[in-house]
């Protein structure tokens, strides 16, 4: 899936769900469930999260992934903060308008890009935020098959880039807002499947 094993039905259903702002929250745990079930070797669509457990199903997985993605770039943010004299300097730096992108900063960006997908995988699979700080284990997993990891994250970030471009293009059309969230969900489906397939190795 998303184009096999009942994936078309999922896309139609998610299209309807994504139009309603409140119901969009259901899609976050569903994406996490896709990653987990894919990593476990399952290629069927996962079940929808239970409404009775919506608070845990929505908030905790999304929180873990958000922290995992952001913490990997925390050293860069700290470095930028030390290089900034005022809050305005820091804001302009993180918005990429004014900053001296030296070797240290660029190296931190590259490390963050390389480490982030593995941090997301481990935080989801272990159901623990603490796991993202287990640098030794995560780095060991990365270098266990570095070429395969590079290939997977290249695909992952490729879909992220295409998703960003598609969102920008949809803004140019009057009817684009209708397809903005469904399109983002479609690409997110591919992204979590790629991470799940790597974790399955």
Secondary structure, 3 states (H helix, E strand, C coil): CCCCCCHHHHHHHHHHHHHCCHHHHHHHHHHHHHHHHHHCCCCCCCCCCCHHHHHHHHHHHHHHHHHHHHHCCHHHHHHHHHHCCCHHHHHHHHCCCCCCCCHHHHHHHHHHHHHHHHHHHHHHHCCCCHHHHCHHHHHHHHHHCHHHHHHHHHHHHHHHHHHHHHHHHHCCCCCHHHHHHHHHHHHHHHHHHHHHHHHCC
